[in-house]
Amino acid sequence: MIGDAGASGIVFKYRGLLWGLFGLAVLTLPAGFSPVRTAVAVPLLLGGQILRFWAAGVIPKYRTLVVGAPRLVTWGPYAFIRNPLYAGNALLGFGWALMAGLLWAAAFAAVFFILYPVIIIPYEENFLIGRFREEYAAYRSATPSLLPSLIDARGKAADILAGFDMASSWFMERHSLFMNLIVTVLLCVRLFALD
């Protein structure tokens, strides 16, 4: 069953592979170039990568096959949303999908909102509630999962750059940055070739 720890653990472990398969599929079967879709997609791609880079700079190592957290991070982008890396993935994936075609965008949204909020995030949150108990419960009740609340954001401005370490961010996120650039460039080349 998808909701149990075994299946959720497998999905968590292979979340990067699933992401790679999506990128490969989008590159293989795009609908064709659209200047309007591309103009909307580029800010999503930039925003997604910036959000991931920011999040990577305030947390300890996150590229693991098992859930873990040496401390509960509630500053930087985590002051506004509990899952900024996944929100960054959403922006990137939706940007690529939108560039590739509207059906891709719809398919990506459907798959993303099944994989992340239904399977991966609850799996991680079960670990965090067990590890940090009341501290995580209070954080979870005060902080949205993937979409920030503009009302709550006003009082958190001081947390924007708290704890950010550029060297750590670059070390952990550089591979994603290069991969995202490669996929974006290849997608643009493929779309222009179809025109």
Stockholm file with secondary structure:
# STOCKHOLM 1.0

chainA/1-195         MIGDAGASGIVFKYRGLLWGLFGLAVLTLPAGFSPVRTAVAVPLLLGGQILRFWAAGVIPKYRTLVVGAPRLVTWGPYAFIRNPLYAGNALLGFGWALMAGLLWAAAFAAVFFILYPVIIIPYEENFLIGRFREEYAAYRSATPSLLPSLIDARGKAADILAGFDMASSWFMERHSLFMNLIVTVLLCVRLFALD
#=GR chainA/1-195 SS CTTSHHHHHHHHHTHHHHHHHHHHHHHHSCCCCCHHHHHHHHHHHHHHHHHHHHHHTTSSCCCCSSCCCSSCCCSGGGGTCSCHHHHHHHHHHHHHHHHHCHHHHHHHHHHHHHIIIIIIHHHHHHHHHHHHHHHHHHHHHHSCSSSCCHHHHGGGGGGSSTTCCHHHHHHHHHHHHHHHHHHHHHHHHHHHHHC
#=GC SS_cons         CTTSHHHHHHHHHTHHHHHHHHHHHHHHSCCCCCHHHHHHHHHHHHHHHHHHHHHHTTSSCCCCSSCCCSSCCCSGGGGTCSCHHHHHHHHHHHHHHHHHCHHHHHHHHHHHHHIIIIIIHHHHHHHHHHHHHHHHHHHHHHSCSSSCCHHHHGGGGGGSSTTCCHHHHHHHHHHHHHHHHHHHHHHHHHHHHHC
//
